[in-house]
């Protein structure tokens, strides 16, 4: 069961049922990806840059960057650009 306070807050801020459903779909859909879960698990231990994530998980740059973007969009990670 969803937290009714969250739903009430969404309605209060002008979100309709379709928008709330879409937000849930994107948020929970993010957790379906095995590569994203691996990245979350790696980053919960310490900060890593893209190259370190690629090396430790054996993933290519395109996949890591895409996954980090999706994780950032849903609030799972913070991304800091350097340089």
Secondary structure as GFF3:
##gff-version 3
##sequence-region A 1 83
A	DSSP	alpha_helix	4	12	.	.	.	ID=ss1
A	DSSP	alpha_helix	17	30	.	.	.	ID=ss2
A	DSSP	alpha_helix	34	43	.	.	.	ID=ss3
A	DSSP	alpha_helix	50	57	.	.	.	ID=ss4
A	DSSP	alpha_helix	61	73	.	.	.	ID=ss5
###
